[in-house]
Amino acid sequence: MWRVLLCFALVVMGCLAGVPPCAAGDAPAWMHALVSAPLPAHDEKTDAVLLYSERIVTVQSADKFKITVREAYKILRPGGREYGTVTVSYNSHSKITGLRGWCIPAQGKDYEVKDKEAVEISLPKVDGSELVSDVKDKLLRIPAADVGNIVGYEYEKELQPFVLQDVWRFQEANPVREAHYTLQLPAGWEYKATWMNYPEVKPAQSGNQSQWIVSDIKGIKHEDSMPPWQGVAGQMIVSFFPSGGSAQNQGFQNWKQMGIWYQGLTSGRRDASPELKQKAASLTASASTPAAKMKALGEFAQRDIRYVAIELGIGGWQPHPAAEVFAHHYGDCKDKATLMGAMLHEIGIDSYYVVINSERGSVTPETPAHMGGFDHVIVAIKLPDGVSEGSLVATAAHPKLGKILFFDPTDELTPFGQLSGALQANYGLLVTPDGGELIALPELPPAMNGIQRTAKLNLSATGTLSGEVQETRVGDRAWSQRWALRTVTKDTDRIKPIETLLSHSLATFQITKASVGNLQLTDQPFLYNYSVVAQNYAKPAGNLLLVRPRFVGNKSSDLLETKEPRKYPVEFDGPSRDSDSFEITLPAGYEVDDLPPPVNADYSFASYHSKTEVNGNTLKYTRTFEVKELSVPLSKVEDLKKLYRIIASDERNTAVLKPAAH
């Protein structure tokens, strides 16, 4: 994927390189007012600061918005030159009516570039993206985007909204000196503004015009394993309401209204064609239980319907009819959910759309109802009475619907009845005939996602360790390996993940035999079996041998070993439970002189336990690492750092062997 994007970037740079030199032209007064403006607080690593931003939204009718955007950056470091390239998106329901850019150099005359010098491009098609989309970009390069200079731009758009909403995203990676948002409504209209991740600011009112101003906004610096951008960045979500409430595409007062709107988009889309009815019947003909029937339909939707997204206009939200999805054998997430719902209906089982974000934390109970919070669609299946299949674990009790099972037809590598870690403990919009409802998805037991690794090894007197290792992976741990090997055809390439794993734990090693099990059987654990030889594994110290009981696998992390204090919570991918059991047969003539101490570290979010013991001539090391809570708040980050240090120390510990007494 990165190669595609790199090529795309080079093409764009080539296109921009052909743009004719711009003429000198005075920058507007709003930009010149920034020349002597103080900079917002920043550190020495900041590439640029946003001196001023303004978003003016003029609602002309329920079918027409006019939006004007102005922004100006001061470039502080060479990395800030990227802000000299302006990118504005548009589609069949929006058009750019004006686009200009300027540069105010630290010395010399201003530069100006106009709309006619912009380049129009379509986004590259990469794996997992839309095959067909009407979204395009206009790119404008502002000259002299050099350190010390101010670059700015202004554009105007007209759009036909699908819903009467707008989102003001005023916080970004760079510090912001001042940001403005102006809303102009027709007479008699009302609005509802909700602030997220930022203290509410009251607007200045003048007739039907409202204006908000925020100042000195801190930039968001990336931290590994931080919450998603939507979960931390300051933003204001605005819904508009026409006088009399007559417009069909209104803003949403609540999730129920959004669900009603989405129900309208999907009405009739799950009607089955005769061919689809016949396929549902044939898929379930040999299944003897409702659970088996649902599983057969689910696996068909996952594996036989290729993921292809064709999103034109409202097609980004509205699914294609189930009959079309089945006839073409392709569709995106909402199309697959539609097909799955249609097939379930044919066997007498009700199901519902769940609109969700693929990044946990993007939508929370505090999030107001709006379109921009979601990027994915899955299915909630109303389980028939008496269904108690043990493999159906991604379930929740609903006060009206009873027991419902969550299923992602797009995720072909997660077994029916389970959910990937990103969707667990997430919030989604459940759409029923009564409207919408924001609900919490279940969190699966940690034991359903993990690696169980066992090894039987022999240590020679010269320090060479050799033996066999078996890994059993379930949940997302299995998913990641199947995904990595999905296009691999050579046996030698299938063991590369094993080589990577061993390289993080062993200085030298040789894999003498390896095999992969259950690669295609996603409802079974994924297996690795391999034999390995590691020379110089045990280190001599006089007549002693130092042996590390922890053979392979790293659970420690330097995530929090940073100079700057952590600013955001730590997010785990999902609940997990990993375990290791290594047995090392000692060389003849040696016995254990000293063992590492046992480790027992328990926190609310995770636990780690390890033990090294001797049984006859065998050294045995066992450990478990369990993630129980998916988010570690700042108040507990120091505890997590402490836990990782405890694990790192345990992973380095050695047992001491001495010559046996005669």
C-alpha positions in Angstrom: 0.0 0.0 0.0 2.8 2.5 0.9 4.4 1.9 -2.5 1.1 2.9 -4.2 0.8 6.1 -2.1 4.5 6.9 -2.7 4.0 6.6 -6.5 0.8 8.7 -6.2 2.8 11.4 -4.3 5.5 11.4 -6.9 2.9 11.8 -9.7 1.2 14.7 -7.8 4.6 16.4 -7.3 5.3 15.9 -11.0 2.0 17.5 -11.9 2.6 20.4 -9.6 6.1 20.9 -10.9 4.5 21.7 -14.3 2.4 24.6 -12.9 3.5 27.9 -14.4 5.2 30.4 -12.0 2.7 32.6 -10.2 2.6 36.3 -10.5 3.2 38.7 -7.6 0.0 39.7 -5.9 -0.9 41.2 -2.6 -2.1 38.8 0.0 -5.5 39.8 1.5 -5.7 42.0 4.6 -6.7 39.1 6.9 -3.3 37.5 6.1 -1.3 40.7 6.5 -2.8 41.2 9.9 -1.0 38.0 11.0 2.5 39.2 10.1 3.3 40.6 13.5 0.8 38.4 15.4 2.4 36.4 18.3 2.8 32.7 17.8 0.9 30.2 19.8 2.8 28.2 22.4 5.0 25.5 20.7 8.2 23.6 21.1 11.4 23.4 19.0 10.1 20.4 17.1 7.0 22.1 15.7 7.2 22.4 11.9 4.4 25.0 11.5 1.7 26.8 13.5 -1.8 27.7 12.3 -2.0 31.4 12.8 -5.6 31.8 11.8 -8.5 29.6 10.5 -12.0 30.6 9.6 -15.0 28.5 8.5 -18.1 30.3 7.4 -21.2 28.2 6.8 -24.1 29.8 5.1 -27.2 27.6 5.0 -29.2 28.9 2.0 -31.8 26.2 2.1 -32.2 22.5 3.1 -30.6 21.6 -0.3 -27.8 24.1 -0.5 -24.9 25.2 1.7 -22.1 27.6 1.0 -18.9 27.2 2.8 -15.9 29.5 2.9 -12.6 28.4 4.5 -9.5 30.5 5.2 -6.3 29.3 6.8 -2.8 30.7 7.2 0.3 28.9 8.5 3.7 30.2 9.6 6.4 27.7 8.6 9.0 27.2 11.4 10.9 24.1 10.1 11.6 22.5 6.8 9.0 19.8 7.5 6.4 22.6 7.5 6.7 23.1 3.7 3.9 20.6 3.2 1.4 23.3 4.2 2.3 25.1 1.0 0.2 22.5 -0.8 -3.6 23.0 -0.5 -5.9 20.0 -1.1 -9.7 20.5 -1.4 -12.1 17.6 -2.0 -15.3 17.7 -3.9 -17.8 15.3 -5.5 -21.0 15.2 -7.6 -22.9 16.9 -4.7 -20.4 19.7 -4.2 -18.4 22.0 -6.3 -15.5 24.4 -5.7 -16.4 27.9 -6.7 -13.2 29.6 -5.8 -9.7 28.7 -4.7 -6.7 31.0 -4.2 -3.4 30.9 -2.2 -0.8 33.4 -1.1 2.6 33.6 0.4 3.9 36.5 2.5 7.7 36.0 2.6 9.8 37.2 5.4 11.4 39.5 2.9 10.3 40.5 -0.6 6.9 40.8 -2.3 3.8 38.6 -1.8 3.0 35.7 -4.1 -0.4 34.7 -5.4 -1.8 31.6 -7.1 -5.3 31.3 -8.5 -7.8 28.5 -9.2 -6.7 28.1 -12.8 -3.3 27.0 -11.6 -4.7 24.1 -9.5 -4.5 20.4 -10.5 -7.5 18.1 -10.4 -6.8 14.5 -9.3 -8.6 11.4 -8.3 -7.5 9.5 -5.2 -5.5 6.3 -5.8 -7.2 3.0 -5.5 -5.4 0.9 -2.8 -6.3 -2.4 -1.2 -9.4 -2.1 0.9 -10.5 1.2 -0.6 -13.3 2.2 -2.9 -13.1 0.8 -6.5 -15.3 3.6 -7.8 -15.9 6.9 -6.1 -16.9 10.4 -7.2 -14.6 12.1 -4.7 -11.9 14.1 -6.3 -9.3 16.6 -5.1 -8.1 20.0 -6.3 -4.4 20.6 -5.4 -2.9 24.1 -5.4 0.8 24.7 -4.7 1.7 27.9 -3.0 5.3 29.0 -4.0 8.0 30.0 -1.5 6.6 27.8 1.3 9.9 28.2 3.1 10.9 28.5 6.7 10.0 31.9 8.1 7.3 32.6 5.5 3.5 32.7 6.0 1.3 30.7 3.5 -2.4 30.9 3.4 -5.4 30.1 1.2 -9.1 30.6 0.8 -11.7 28.5 -1.0 -15.4 28.5 -1.4 -17.6 25.4 -1.9 -21.3 24.9 -2.7 -22.8 21.6 -1.7 -26.1 19.7 -1.6 -26.1 18.1 1.9 -27.4 14.7 2.6 -28.2 15.8 6.2 -28.3 19.2 7.8 -25.1 18.9 9.8 -21.6 20.3 9.8 -18.5 19.5 11.9 -15.9 22.1 12.9 -12.6 20.4 13.5 -10.6 23.2 15.0 -7.8 21.2 16.7 -5.0 19.6 14.7 -1.5 18.4 15.0 -0.1 21.9 14.9 -0.8 24.6 17.6 -3.5 27.0 16.6 -3.4 30.7 17.4 -7.0 31.5 16.6 -9.9 29.7 15.0 -13.3 31.1 14.0 -16.6 29.5 13.0 -19.5 31.5 11.6 -23.0 30.1 11.0 -25.6 32.0 9.0 -29.1 30.4 9.0 -32.3 31.3 7.1 -35.0 33.1 9.1 -36.8 30.8 11.5 -34.2 28.1 11.5 -32.6 26.7 14.7 -29.3 24.9 15.4 -27.9 22.6 18.1 -24.1 22.7 18.8 -22.3 20.0 20.7 -18.7 20.3 21.8 -16.4 17.3 21.9 -13.0 17.0 23.7 -13.0 20.7 24.4 -14.7 23.1 26.9 -17.8 24.6 25.4 -17.5 28.2 24.0 -20.6 30.3 23.8 -21.2 32.1 20.5 -21.7 35.8 19.7 -25.2 36.2 18.2 -26.3 38.8 15.7 -29.7 38.0 14.2 -29.5 34.7 12.5 -25.7 34.7 12.6 -23.7 32.9 15.3 -19.9 33.1 15.7 -17.6 31.0 17.8 -13.9 31.8 18.5 -11.3 29.6 20.2 -7.7 30.7 20.8 -4.3 29.1 21.7 -5.3 25.5 21.0 -2.6 23.0 21.7 -1.4 20.7 18.9 -2.0 17.0 19.1 1.2 15.1 19.1 1.0 11.5 18.0 1.6 8.9 20.7 1.8 5.1 20.0 -1.3 3.3 21.1 -3.2 6.5 21.7 -7.0 6.8 21.2 -8.2 7.6 17.6 -8.1 11.2 16.4 -11.8 11.6 16.7 -11.6 10.6 20.3 -9.2 13.3 21.4 -9.4 16.2 19.0 -11.5 19.3 19.8 -14.5 19.7 17.5 -18.0 21.2 17.4 -20.8 19.3 15.8 -23.7 21.4 14.5 -27.2 20.2 13.5 -29.6 22.5 11.7 -33.4 22.5 11.9 -35.7 24.2 9.4 -38.6 26.2 10.6 -41.6 23.9 10.8 -39.4 20.8 10.6 -40.5 20.1 7.0 -37.2 19.2 5.4 -36.5 15.5 4.9 -32.8 15.8 5.4 -32.8 17.4 8.8 -30.2 17.4 11.4 -30.4 14.9 14.2 -31.5 15.8 17.6 -30.7 12.3 18.8 -29.6 8.8 17.8 -33.2 7.7 17.3 -33.7 10.3 14.6 -30.5 9.2 12.9 -31.7 5.6 13.0 -35.0 6.6 11.3 -33.0 8.4 8.6 -30.8 5.4 8.0 -33.8 3.1 8.1 -35.2 5.1 5.2 -32.0 4.7 3.2 -32.1 1.0 3.6 -35.8 0.4 3.1 -36.5 -2.4 0.6 -32.8 -3.0 0.1 -32.9 -6.5 1.8 -35.7 -7.8 -0.5 -34.5 -11.1 -1.9 -34.6 -12.2 -5.6 -35.7 -15.7 -6.5 -32.0 -16.6 -7.1 -31.0 -15.3 -3.7 -33.9 -17.2 -2.0 -32.7 -20.4 -3.7 -29.1 -19.8 -2.6 -30.1 -19.2 1.0 -32.0 -22.5 0.9 -29.2 -24.5 -0.6 -26.6 -23.1 1.8 -28.7 -24.1 4.8 -30.2 -27.4 3.5 -27.7 -29.6 5.3 -27.6 -27.6 8.6 -29.5 -29.2 11.4 -29.6 -26.2 13.9 -30.4 -22.5 13.6 -26.8 -21.8 14.7 -25.4 -24.0 11.9 -27.7 -22.3 9.4 -26.6 -18.8 10.4 -22.9 -19.9 10.3 -23.3 -21.2 6.8 -24.8 -17.9 5.6 -22.2 -15.9 7.5 -19.3 -17.8 5.9 -20.8 -17.3 2.5 -21.1 -13.5 3.0 -17.6 -13.4 4.4 -15.7 -15.4 1.8 -17.8 -15.6 -1.4 -18.7 -12.0 -1.7 -15.6 -10.0 -2.7 -15.0 -6.6 -1.0 -15.5 -3.9 -3.6 -16.8 -0.5 -2.8 -18.7 1.6 -5.4 -19.6 4.8 -3.7 -21.2 7.6 -5.7 -23.1 10.4 -3.9 -25.3 9.0 -1.2 -23.9 5.6 -2.0 -21.3 6.2 0.6 -24.1 5.6 3.1 -26.8 3.7 1.2 -26.3 0.0 0.5 -26.9 -1.5 -2.9 -29.9 -3.9 -3.0 -29.2 -7.4 -1.8 -30.2 -8.9 -5.1 -27.6 -6.8 -6.9 -24.9 -7.7 -4.4 -25.6 -11.4 -4.8 -25.8 -11.2 -8.6 -22.4 -9.4 -8.9 -20.8 -11.3 -5.9 -19.2 -8.1 -4.6 -20.0 -5.2 -2.3 -18.7 -3.1 0.6 -19.4 -3.5 4.3 -23.0 -2.1 4.1 -23.7 -4.2 1.0 -22.4 -7.4 2.7 -24.5 -6.5 5.8 -27.6 -6.1 3.5 -27.0 -9.4 1.8 -26.6 -11.2 5.2 -29.8 -9.6 6.5 -31.7 -10.7 3.4 -30.5 -14.3 3.7 -31.2 -14.5 7.4 -34.8 -13.3 6.7 -35.2 -16.2 4.3 -34.5 -18.7 7.2 -36.9 -16.8 9.5 -34.3 -14.9 11.5 -34.5 -11.1 12.1 -31.4 -8.9 11.9 -30.5 -5.2 12.0 -27.8 -2.9 10.8 -25.2 -1.7 13.2 -23.4 1.4 12.0 -20.0 1.7 13.8 -16.5 3.0 13.6 -13.7 0.6 13.0 -11.6 2.4 15.6 -12.8 1.9 19.2 -13.0 5.3 21.0 -14.1 7.3 17.9 -17.7 7.2 19.2 -18.6 7.3 22.9 -21.9 7.7 24.9 -21.1 11.5 24.9 -20.9 11.7 21.1 -23.9 13.5 19.6 -25.7 11.9 16.7 -23.9 12.7 13.5 -22.8 11.0 10.3 -19.1 11.7 10.5 -18.5 9.4 13.5 -18.9 6.1 11.6 -17.0 4.3 8.8 -18.3 0.7 9.0 -21.5 -1.4 9.0 -22.0 -4.8 10.6 -25.1 -6.9 11.6 -26.9 -7.6 14.8 -28.7 -10.9 14.6 -31.7 -11.6 16.9 -31.0 -15.1 18.1 -34.0 -17.4 18.1 -35.1 -18.7 21.5 -33.2 -21.8 22.6 -30.0 -21.1 20.6 -27.2 -21.7 23.1 -24.3 -22.6 20.7 -21.1 -22.1 22.7 -19.2 -20.6 19.8 -21.6 -17.7 19.6 -19.9 -15.5 22.1 -20.2 -12.0 20.6 -23.6 -11.5 22.1 -25.5 -9.0 24.3 -28.9 -8.8 25.9 -31.2 -6.2 24.5 -34.2 -5.1 26.6 -36.6 -5.4 23.7 -34.9 -7.7 21.2 -33.6 -10.3 23.6 -30.2 -11.9 22.9 -28.5 -10.4 19.8 -25.3 -11.6 18.1 -22.9 -9.2 16.5 -21.4 -10.3 13.2 -19.1 -8.5 10.7 -19.6 -10.0 7.2 -16.7 -8.0 5.9 -14.1 -9.7 8.2 -13.5 -13.0 6.4 -10.8 -14.1 9.0 -12.8 -13.8 12.2 -15.0 -16.8 12.9 -18.8 -16.5 12.9 -19.8 -15.8 16.5 -16.8 -13.7 17.4 -15.7 -10.1 16.9 -12.3 -8.5 16.2 -10.7 -6.6 19.1 -11.3 -3.2 17.4 -15.1 -3.8 17.5 -15.3 -5.1 21.0 -16.3 -2.7 23.8 -17.1 -0.3 20.9 -20.2 1.8 20.4 -22.5 1.4 17.4 -25.8 2.7 16.1 -28.3 -0.1 16.2 -30.9 0.6 13.5 -34.4 -1.0 14.1 -37.9 -0.1 12.8 -38.3 2.1 15.9 -35.2 4.2 15.0 -31.7 4.3 16.2 -30.0 3.5 19.5 -26.4 3.8 20.5 -25.4 0.5 22.1 -22.2 -1.0 23.6 -20.8 -4.1 21.8 -19.6 -6.9 24.1 -16.1 -7.5 25.2 -15.0 -11.1 24.7 -13.1 -13.2 27.3 -9.3 -12.6 27.1 -8.8 -16.3 26.6 -10.5 -16.1 23.2 -7.6 -14.0 21.8 -4.0 -15.2 22.5 -1.0 -17.3 21.8 -0.4 -20.5 23.7 3.3 -21.4 23.1 4.9 -24.6 24.4 8.4 -25.9 23.8 10.4 -29.0 24.7 14.1 -28.1 24.4 17.5 -29.7 25.1 20.6 -27.8 26.2 24.1 -29.1 25.5 27.1 -28.6 27.6 28.5 -26.2 25.0 25.4 -23.9 25.3 23.5 -24.9 22.2 19.7 -25.1 22.7 17.6 -27.2 20.4 14.1 -28.6 20.2 10.5 -28.2 19.1 8.0 -25.4 19.6 4.2 -25.4 19.0 2.2 -22.2 18.9 -1.6 -22.2 19.0 -3.2 -18.9 18.1 -6.8 -17.8 18.5 -8.8 -14.6 18.0 -6.9 -11.6 16.6 -3.6 -13.4 17.1 -4.7 -16.0 14.6 -6.3 -13.3 12.4 -3.0 -11.4 12.0 -1.1 -14.5 10.9 -3.7 -15.6 8.4 -3.7 -12.0 7.0 0.1 -12.0 6.7 0.0 -15.3 4.9 -3.1 -14.8 2.8 -1.1 -14.3 -0.5 1.9 -16.4 0.3 2.4 -19.4 -2.0 6.0 -20.6 -1.1 6.6 -22.7 2.0 9.8 -20.8 2.7 7.8 -17.6 2.9 5.3 -19.0 5.3 7.9 -19.3 8.1 9.0 -15.7 7.8 6.8 -14.6 10.7 8.5 -17.3 12.8 11.9 -16.0 11.8 10.8 -12.5 12.8 9.6 -13.7 16.1 12.8 -15.6 16.9 15.0 -12.8 15.7 13.6 -10.6 18.6 14.6 -13.2 21.2 17.7 -15.1 19.9 21.0 -13.7 18.7 21.6 -16.7 16.3 19.3 -19.5 15.3 18.4 -22.0 12.6 15.0 -23.3 11.8 15.4 -26.9 10.8 11.7 -27.7 10.2 8.5 -25.8 10.2 4.8 -26.2 9.3 1.6 -24.2 9.4 -1.7 -25.6 10.4 -5.4 -24.6 9.9 -4.4 -21.7 7.6 -7.8 -21.7 5.8 -9.9 -23.2 8.7 -10.8 -19.9 10.4 -13.1 -21.6 12.9 -10.1 -23.6 14.2 -7.0 -22.3 16.0 -4.1 -21.3 13.8 -1.0 -23.5 14.4 2.8 -23.1 14.0 5.1 -26.1 14.6 8.8 -25.6 14.2 12.1 -27.0 15.2 15.0 -24.6 16.1 18.6 -24.7 17.0 20.2 -21.8 18.9 23.9 -21.9 19.3 25.6 -20.1 22.2 22.2 -19.8 23.9 23.6 -20.5 27.4 26.5 -18.2 28.4 29.6 -19.7 30.3 30.7 -17.9 33.4 33.7 -19.8 34.7 32.5 -23.3 35.3 28.9 -22.1 35.4 26.3 -21.8 32.6 23.8 -19.0 32.6 20.5 -19.9 30.9 17.5 -17.6 30.2 14.4 -19.6 30.9 12.2 -17.4 28.7 13.1 -18.9 25.3 11.1 -16.8 22.8 8.4 -14.2 22.9 8.4 -10.6 24.1 5.7 -9.1 26.3 7.6 -6.1 27.6 7.4 -2.8 25.8 9.3 0.5 25.7 6.0 2.3 24.8 6.2 4.5 27.8 9.9 5.0 28.0 9.8 8.5 26.6 11.3 11.8 27.8 8.0 13.7 27.6 5.1 12.7 29.9 2.3 10.8 28.3 -0.7 13.0 27.3 -3.3 10.4 26.2 -4.5 7.0 27.5 -3.0 3.8 26.2 -5.3 1.7 24.1 -4.9 -2.1 23.7 -6.1 -3.8 20.5 -8.4 -6.0 22.5 -8.6 -8.4 25.4 -6.0 -11.1 25.3 -4.4 -13.9 27.2 -0.9 -15.2 26.1 0.9 -18.1 27.8 4.3 -19.8 27.5 5.5 -23.1 28.8 9.1 -24.0 28.1 10.8 -27.1 29.3 14.6 -27.3 29.0 16.4 -30.6 29.6 19.7 -29.8 31.3 23.0 -31.2 29.9 24.4 -34.2 31.6 26.7 -33.3 34.5 24.9 -30.1 35.4 22.4 -29.1 38.1 20.6 -25.9 39.0 22.4 -23.6 41.4 20.0 -20.6 41.3 16.6 -19.8 39.8 14.9 -16.5 39.0 12.2 -15.5 41.5 8.6 -15.9 40.6 6.7 -12.8 39.4 3.1 -11.9 40.3 2.0 -8.5 39.1 -1.7 -7.8 39.1 -3.4 -4.6 38.0 -6.9 -3.8 37.0 -6.0 -3.5 33.3 -3.6 -6.4 33.0 -1.7 -9.1 34.9 1.6 -11.0 34.5 2.6 -14.2 36.3 5.8 -16.2 35.7 7.5 -19.1 37.5 10.7 -21.0 37.0 11.1 -24.4 38.6 13.1 -27.6 38.4 11.8 -31.1 38.0 14.6 -33.7 37.9 16.9 -32.7 35.1 14.3 -30.4 33.5 14.1 -26.6 33.9 10.5 -25.4 33.4 9.4 -21.8 32.8 5.7 -20.8 32.6 4.1 -17.5 32.3 0.8 -15.8 31.4 0.1 -12.2 30.3 -3.5 -11.1 30.3 -5.1 -7.8 29.1 -8.3 -7.2 30.9 -9.2 -3.6 30.3 -8.9 -2.1 26.8 -8.0 1.5 27.9 -5.5 2.6 30.4 -6.2 6.1 31.6 -3.5 8.6 32.3 -4.0 8.1 36.1 -2.8 4.5 35.6 -0.1 5.0 33.0 2.7 4.9 35.5 1.4 1.5 36.7 1.5 0.2 33.1 5.1 1.5 32.8 5.9 -0.3 36.0 4.3 -3.5 34.7 6.3 -3.4 31.5 9.5 -2.9 33.4 8.7 -5.9 35.6 8.1 -8.0 32.5 11.3 -6.8 30.9 13.3 -7.8 34.0 11.7 -11.2 34.1 12.4 -11.8 30.4 16.1 -11.0 31.0 16.5 -13.2 34.1 18.8 -16.2 34.0 19.0 -19.5 35.8 22.5 -20.6 37.0 23.7 -24.1 36.3 26.7 -25.6 38.0 28.6 -28.9 37.6 26.8 -31.6 39.5 28.3 -32.8 42.7 29.7 -36.4 42.5 
